[in-house]
Amino acid sequence: MGNTRTYASLVQSRLYLICELLGIFVMIPALIYALLPLPILPVLWMVTFMSIWALFKDKTFDRDSLWRSSALKKNYKGMLKQFIIIAVVMTALIYLFIPDHLFSLIKKDPLLWALLMILYPIISVYPQELLYRTFFFHRYKMLFNKRWQTITVNALLFGYMHIIFQNWIAVGLTVLGGFMFASMYERTRSSLFVSIAHALYGDLIFTVGLGTYFYAGTMLTLS
């Protein structure tokens, strides 16, 4: 009888978590997409705050994962080398195939570009990483049996969220980025480390001229 109750409780817990995951990571982006134009950052902040609040109520949550600067010290060289290679390749591809996009924001509005370089990591990147990596990896760990399953689902949901920008380039780029960031977080369990990596690639996108694919109407919709 005890084993039966334990199994039933486990099934209920898994079902609840699945419904919660779908609500946060599938339904909310779909609603934002349907209601555009809509200030997206306030929605991100609210959902992230509620998610982190739930984590802090969970006694099994490792609060060190919110920062863990030791992971940055240990891994920053490899991360920077990877970033430089990707930045060179991305810049070359834009120069070859869409040269009119290259550095377009810097040329058109250097002040806006400078503000994005500073504010984007703080107001957008870190909240995203708290929600999509810190919260996701802890909250839904019981739903996945394998490391690759967690990373794959996380990356696909991260890319899916970018349907709010109403173009497939944003979705495709962020699926690739999602695999990178999810793998980084799974390996380091450091929100700081993965946020810095995310900020570098995000700032790169705005710098080389792909930022046009990551707008959704107003400045408060940047993500």
C-alpha positions in Angstrom: 0.0 0.0 0.0 2.8 2.4 0.9 4.6 1.8 -2.4 1.3 2.4 -4.3 0.8 5.7 -2.5 4.4 6.8 -3.2 4.1 5.9 -6.9 0.8 7.8 -7.1 2.3 10.8 -5.5 5.3 10.7 -7.9 2.9 10.5 -10.9 1.0 13.5 -9.5 4.2 15.5 -9.0 5.4 14.8 -12.5 2.1 15.6 -14.0 2.0 18.9 -12.1 5.5 19.8 -13.2 4.7 19.0 -16.9 1.7 21.3 -16.8 3.7 24.0 -15.1 6.5 23.7 -17.6 4.0 24.0 -20.5 2.3 26.9 -18.9 5.5 28.9 -18.3 7.6 28.0 -21.3 4.9 27.3 -24.0 1.7 29.2 -23.1 3.2 32.4 -22.0 5.3 33.0 -25.1 2.3 32.0 -27.2 0.1 34.6 -25.4 2.8 37.3 -25.8 3.0 36.4 -29.5 -0.8 36.7 -29.8 -1.0 40.0 -27.9 1.9 41.9 -29.6 2.8 44.7 -29.5 3.3 44.2 -25.8 6.1 45.3 -23.4 8.0 42.0 -23.0 10.6 42.9 -20.4 8.1 43.5 -17.6 6.5 40.0 -18.3 10.0 38.5 -18.2 10.8 40.2 -14.9 7.6 39.1 -13.3 7.8 35.5 -14.3 11.5 35.3 -13.4 10.8 36.9 -9.9 8.0 34.3 -9.3 10.3 31.5 -10.4 13.2 32.5 -8.2 10.9 33.1 -5.3 9.7 29.5 -5.7 13.3 28.3 -5.8 14.1 30.1 -2.5 11.3 28.3 -0.8 12.8 25.0 -2.0 15.3 23.8 0.6 17.0 21.5 -1.9 17.9 24.4 -4.2 21.6 25.3 -4.3 21.7 29.0 -4.0 25.4 29.1 -5.0 24.2 28.4 -8.5 22.9 32.0 -8.7 26.5 33.2 -8.9 29.3 30.6 -8.4 32.1 32.9 -9.6 34.6 30.0 -9.4 33.1 28.6 -12.6 34.0 31.8 -14.4 37.6 31.8 -13.2 37.9 28.2 -14.3 36.2 28.4 -17.7 36.5 31.9 -19.0 39.5 31.2 -21.4 37.7 28.5 -23.2 34.5 30.5 -23.4 36.4 33.5 -24.9 38.2 31.4 -27.4 34.9 29.9 -28.6 33.3 33.4 -28.7 36.1 34.9 -30.8 35.8 32.0 -33.4 32.1 32.3 -33.6 32.3 36.1 -33.8 34.7 36.0 -36.7 32.7 33.4 -38.6 29.4 35.3 -38.1 30.9 38.6 -39.2 32.3 37.0 -42.3 29.0 35.4 -43.2 27.1 38.7 -42.8 29.8 40.5 -44.9 29.4 37.9 -47.6 25.6 37.5 -47.7 24.0 40.5 -46.2 26.6 43.3 -46.2 24.1 46.0 -45.8 23.3 44.7 -42.3 26.9 44.7 -41.1 27.4 47.2 -38.2 24.1 48.8 -39.2 23.0 49.8 -35.7 26.4 51.4 -34.9 26.2 53.4 -38.1 22.5 54.4 -37.7 22.3 55.0 -33.9 25.6 54.6 -32.0 24.0 55.9 -28.8 21.4 53.2 -28.8 24.0 50.6 -29.6 26.1 51.8 -26.6 23.1 51.7 -24.3 22.3 48.2 -25.5 25.8 47.0 -24.8 25.4 48.1 -21.2 21.7 47.6 -20.3 20.9 44.4 -22.3 23.0 42.1 -20.1 21.5 43.5 -16.9 17.8 43.9 -17.7 17.3 41.0 -20.2 20.1 38.4 -20.1 20.4 37.7 -16.4 16.6 37.4 -15.9 16.5 35.0 -18.9 19.2 32.9 -17.5 17.7 32.7 -14.1 14.4 31.5 -15.6 15.6 29.3 -18.4 18.7 27.8 -16.8 18.7 28.2 -13.0 15.0 27.6 -12.5 14.5 25.2 -15.3 17.4 22.8 -14.5 16.5 22.6 -10.8 12.7 22.6 -11.0 12.3 20.0 -13.8 15.2 17.7 -13.1 12.9 14.8 -12.2 11.3 14.9 -15.6 14.4 13.9 -17.5 16.5 10.8 -17.2 19.5 11.9 -19.3 21.6 15.0 -19.5 21.0 15.4 -23.2 17.3 15.3 -22.7 17.4 18.3 -20.3 19.7 20.3 -22.6 17.6 19.5 -25.7 14.3 20.4 -24.2 15.7 23.6 -22.7 17.3 24.7 -25.9 14.2 24.1 -28.0 12.0 26.0 -25.5 14.5 28.8 -25.4 14.4 29.1 -29.2 10.6 28.7 -29.1 10.3 31.7 -26.8 11.7 33.9 -29.5 8.6 33.4 -31.7 7.7 36.7 -30.1 10.0 38.4 -32.6 8.0 36.9 -35.5 10.8 35.6 -37.7 12.6 32.3 -38.0 16.1 33.8 -37.9 15.6 34.8 -34.3 14.2 31.4 -33.5 16.9 29.5 -35.3 19.8 31.5 -33.8 18.4 31.1 -30.3 17.9 27.4 -30.6 21.6 27.1 -31.4 22.4 29.6 -28.5 20.1 27.6 -26.3 22.1 24.4 -26.8 25.3 26.3 -26.0 24.0 28.0 -22.9 22.2 24.9 -21.6 25.4 22.9 -22.0 27.4 25.6 -20.2 25.0 25.7 -17.3 24.7 21.9 -17.0 28.5 21.7 -16.8 29.1 24.7 -14.4 25.9 25.3 -12.5 26.8 29.0 -12.6 24.2 31.6 -13.6 26.9 34.2 -13.6 29.1 32.3 -16.1 26.3 31.5 -18.5 24.9 35.0 -18.3 28.2 36.5 -19.3 28.4 34.2 -22.2 24.8 35.0 -23.2 25.6 38.7 -22.9 28.6 38.4 -25.1 26.7 36.7 -27.9 23.7 39.0 -27.5 25.8 42.1 -27.8 27.6 40.5 -30.8 24.3 40.1 -32.5 23.4 43.7 -32.0 26.8 44.8 -33.0 27.2 42.9 -36.3 23.8 44.0 -37.5 21.4 41.1 -36.7 19.6 43.0 -33.9 16.8 43.9 -36.4 15.6 40.3 -36.0 15.3 40.7 -32.2 12.9 43.6 -31.9 9.2 43.4 -31.4 8.0 46.9 -31.7 9.3 49.0 -28.7 12.5 49.2 -26.7 10.8 47.5 -23.8 10.4 44.4 -25.9 14.1 43.7 -26.3 15.1 40.2 -25.3 
